[in-house]
Amino acid sequence: MAAGLVVLGATLQALSYFQQQFMRQQREVAQQQDLRLGLEVLEQELRLAGSGSLTAADSDSVEFSANLQGLSTTVTSEAVTFSCATPLSAANPGTMDLSAGSTAVAANASVPILVTVKDKDGLPAPDGTVVTAATNGVGTVLSSTGASTKGTVDGIARFTYYAPALHGSGTVTVFTTNTVPTSRSVTIIIGPTGAGVAVGQAETALGVTTVGPWSKSTKVAKVGKFITWKIAAGSANAGKTIGIFLQTKNSAGVWSASTRFSARVADSRGNAYFHWKGTSAMWVSIKGGLGDIRTNPVQGRWTP
């Protein structure tokens, strides 16, 4: 009899323990169901919430009026940050574009510079993507905080180019990482104060050509061969007459004064081309001019 009571007591104790465990699991399941329902309601309401239903929208929480099967309540939840952009990486490179508010500016004036960075799907790059801007030593380029770097906001970084007092041209180059390309440049023509345009830069190429390849380095050709100078005056000067200014070097290595030698009419892109065939061993230096403004000089040389 006593042994039976012991067995019965142990059985009842075991049943009580299992019942408690079962009830605890039921509570946990119910809590999970409530949480899932709440998150689902929160998601639906956030998608449908209008300006009239939002009662508070702070940096760390959002409060709005919810409606579930005719019953209204106020729901407060931590704010959720959504980001659809893919972070830029070597495996997922984005794209970068550069534009200037104008490619011609008066001396001591400024030009806005806009850099657009996108991810591999064409969406604005994540905020804070770093863009660095620099010049070729002519003028300065700065962000709104006075720095040479700027983090993107909605895929855009803004800078300002400040032209110097000197006439000529300045080049702004911007850099990013994990984009194709990783850098882009724009040349800005700098004219006298009050002028909208000036003549930009001169480059050369061997032969008679309008396609280059162009550079500012001295070209060396055999006597009887051509060297071409390109005066890139910018589209604002399309159709204008660009003066061709010449200097020559004598046997003592002394350059002559610069004089107007010829002229060319700029095409629709503002480019003027000057071809010259050397008939003897000689050095020349050519630059373009419009009014009292000149480009950089570029030299050419002919050898026997």
C-alpha positions in Angstrom: 0.0 0.0 0.0 2.8 2.4 1.0 4.7 1.6 -2.1 1.6 2.3 -4.3 1.2 5.7 -2.6 4.8 6.5 -3.3 4.4 5.6 -7.0 1.2 7.6 -7.3 2.8 10.6 -5.6 5.7 10.5 -8.0 3.4 10.2 -11.0 1.3 13.2 -9.9 4.5 15.2 -9.3 5.8 14.3 -12.8 2.4 15.3 -14.3 2.5 18.6 -12.5 6.0 19.4 -13.8 5.1 18.5 -17.4 1.9 20.6 -17.1 4.0 23.6 -15.9 6.4 23.2 -18.8 3.6 22.8 -21.3 1.9 26.0 -20.0 5.3 27.9 -20.1 5.7 26.8 -23.7 2.1 27.9 -24.5 2.8 31.4 -23.1 6.0 31.7 -25.1 4.2 30.6 -28.3 1.4 33.1 -27.6 4.0 35.9 -27.0 5.7 35.1 -30.3 2.4 35.1 -32.1 1.5 38.5 -30.6 4.9 39.8 -31.6 4.6 38.6 -35.1 1.1 40.0 -35.4 2.3 43.3 -33.9 5.2 43.5 -36.4 2.9 42.7 -39.3 0.4 45.4 -38.2 3.3 47.9 -37.7 4.6 47.2 -41.2 1.2 47.6 -42.8 0.4 50.8 -40.9 3.8 52.3 -41.6 3.2 51.7 -45.3 -0.3 53.3 -45.2 0.3 56.0 -42.6 -0.4 59.5 -43.8 0.4 62.9 -42.5 -2.9 62.9 -40.5 -2.2 59.6 -38.7 1.4 60.4 -37.6 1.3 62.0 -34.2 5.1 61.9 -33.5 8.1 61.1 -35.6 11.3 61.5 -33.7 14.8 60.3 -34.6 14.4 57.2 -32.5 10.7 56.5 -32.5 7.5 56.9 -34.5 4.0 57.2 -33.1 0.8 56.9 -35.2 -2.9 56.0 -35.0 -3.5 52.4 -36.0 -6.8 50.8 -36.9 -7.3 47.0 -36.6 -10.7 45.5 -37.4 -12.5 48.7 -36.4 -10.6 49.2 -33.1 -8.2 52.2 -32.9 -5.2 52.5 -30.8 -1.9 54.4 -30.7 1.2 52.5 -31.5 4.7 53.6 -30.6 7.8 51.8 -32.0 11.4 52.4 -32.6 12.1 54.1 -36.0 13.2 51.7 -38.8 15.8 52.8 -41.2 15.4 51.6 -44.8 18.3 51.6 -47.3 17.8 50.1 -50.8 21.3 51.1 -52.0 24.0 48.5 -52.3 27.2 49.6 -50.5 30.0 50.2 -53.0 32.8 47.7 -53.0 35.3 46.2 -55.4 32.9 43.4 -56.1 29.9 45.8 -56.5 31.3 49.0 -58.1 29.1 51.9 -58.7 29.3 54.9 -61.1 30.3 58.5 -60.7 29.5 61.5 -62.8 30.7 65.1 -62.6 29.1 68.3 -63.9 29.9 72.0 -63.5 27.4 74.8 -63.4 29.4 76.5 -66.2 32.6 75.7 -68.1 33.4 79.4 -68.4 33.7 81.8 -65.5 35.0 85.3 -64.9 38.2 85.8 -62.9 37.7 85.7 -59.1 34.2 84.2 -59.6 33.0 80.7 -58.6 31.3 77.7 -60.3 29.2 75.1 -58.5 30.5 71.5 -59.0 28.0 68.6 -58.7 29.2 64.9 -58.2 26.6 62.1 -58.6 27.5 58.7 -57.3 25.2 55.7 -57.9 25.4 52.0 -56.9 25.5 49.1 -59.3 21.7 49.2 -59.8 21.7 52.9 -60.6 20.3 53.9 -57.2 21.9 56.8 -55.2 25.0 55.5 -53.3 24.6 55.1 -49.6 24.9 58.4 -47.7 28.4 59.3 -46.6 30.1 57.9 -49.7 33.3 60.0 -49.7 34.2 62.2 -52.7 37.5 64.1 -52.9 38.0 67.1 -55.2 41.2 68.8 -56.3 42.4 71.3 -58.9 45.4 71.3 -61.2 46.8 74.2 -59.1 44.7 76.9 -60.8 42.1 78.0 -58.4 40.6 76.1 -55.5 37.7 73.7 -55.0 36.0 73.3 -51.6 32.9 71.8 -50.1 30.4 73.8 -48.1 32.5 73.1 -44.9 35.7 74.3 -46.5 37.2 70.8 -47.0 38.4 69.0 -50.1 36.2 66.0 -49.2 32.5 65.6 -48.9 30.2 62.7 -48.1 27.2 62.1 -50.4 23.6 62.8 -49.4 21.1 61.1 -51.6 24.0 60.2 -53.9 25.2 63.8 -54.4 28.2 65.7 -53.2 28.5 69.4 -53.8 31.6 71.5 -54.2 32.4 75.1 -55.4 35.3 76.0 -57.7 36.8 79.4 -57.0 38.6 80.9 -60.0 41.8 83.0 -59.5 42.5 86.5 -60.8 44.6 85.1 -63.7 43.1 84.3 -67.1 43.4 80.9 -68.6 41.8 77.6 -67.5 41.6 75.5 -64.4 40.8 71.8 -64.1 38.7 70.2 -61.4 39.2 66.5 -60.8 37.0 64.4 -58.4 37.9 61.0 -57.0 35.9 58.2 -55.4 36.7 54.6 -54.6 34.9 51.5 -55.9 33.3 53.3 -58.9 33.8 53.1 -62.6 35.5 55.4 -63.3 37.2 56.3 -60.0 37.9 59.9 -61.2 36.4 62.5 -63.6 37.6 66.0 -64.6 36.2 69.2 -66.0 38.1 72.1 -67.4 36.8 75.6 -66.6 37.8 78.6 -68.8 38.7 81.7 -66.8 38.2 85.1 -68.4 38.7 88.7 -67.2 36.4 90.1 -64.5 33.0 90.8 -66.1 33.6 88.5 -69.1 31.7 85.3 -69.6 34.2 83.4 -71.7 37.9 83.1 -72.4 40.2 81.0 -74.6 41.0 77.7 -72.9 44.0 75.5 -73.6 46.3 74.5 -76.5 47.4 71.0 -77.3 49.3 69.3 -80.1 49.5 66.1 -82.1 51.7 64.7 -84.8 50.4 64.9 -88.4 47.3 66.6 -89.9 44.6 65.5 -87.5 41.5 66.7 -85.6 41.3 63.6 -83.4 44.7 63.5 -81.8 45.9 62.0 -79.5 46.5 65.4 -77.9 48.9 66.5 -75.2 50.7 69.6 -74.1 54.2 68.0 -74.5 56.6 69.2 -77.2 56.1 67.3 -80.4 59.1 66.4 -82.5 58.7 65.8 -86.2 60.9 65.3 -89.2 61.4 68.2 -91.6 58.6 68.0 -94.2 56.1 66.5 -91.7 53.1 68.3 -90.1 52.3 69.1 -86.5 48.7 70.1 -85.5 47.8 72.5 -82.8 44.3 72.4 -81.3 43.0 75.5 -79.5 40.1 74.3 -77.2 38.2 77.5 -76.7 35.0 75.9 -75.4 31.5 75.7 -77.0 30.8 79.3 -75.8 33.3 80.5 -78.4 31.9 78.4 -81.3 32.1 80.3 -84.6 34.5 82.9 -83.3 37.9 83.7 -84.8 40.7 82.5 -82.8 44.1 84.2 -83.3 47.2 82.0 -83.7 50.2 83.5 -81.9 53.7 82.4 -82.8 57.2 82.5 -81.3 60.3 81.1 -82.8 63.7 80.1 -81.2 66.9 81.2 -82.8 70.2 79.3 -82.9 71.3 80.9 -79.6 68.2 79.4 -77.9 66.4 82.8 -77.5 62.7 83.0 -78.1 61.2 85.8 -80.2 58.3 88.0 -79.1 54.8 86.5 -79.5 53.1 87.9 -82.6 49.8 87.1 -84.3 50.7 84.8 -87.2 47.4 83.5 -88.4 43.8 82.9 -87.4 41.2 80.1 -87.4 37.4 79.9 -86.9 36.3 77.7 -84.0 34.0 74.8 -84.9 30.7 74.0 -83.2 32.6 72.6 -80.1 34.7 75.7 -79.9 37.9 74.0 -81.2 40.2 75.6 -83.7 43.0 73.6 -85.5 46.3 74.9 -87.0 48.5 72.7 -89.1 52.1 73.5 -89.8 54.7 71.7 -91.9 58.3 72.5 -91.0 60.6 73.0 -94.0 63.8 73.2 -92.0 65.1 72.4 -88.6 63.4 74.8 -86.2 61.5 75.4 -82.9 58.1 77.1 -82.7 55.8 77.9 -79.8 52.0 78.4 -80.6 49.2 79.7 -78.4 45.6 80.7 -79.2 44.1 84.1 -78.5 40.7 85.8 -78.3 40.9 89.5 -77.7 43.6 90.1 -75.1 43.3 86.6 -73.7 45.8 83.8 -74.5 46.0 80.1 -74.0 49.0 78.2 -72.7 51.9 77.9 -75.2 52.8 74.5 -76.7 56.0 73.9 -78.6 56.8 72.0 -81.7 60.2 71.1 -83.2 61.4 69.8 -86.6 64.6 67.9 -87.0 66.5 66.9 -90.2 
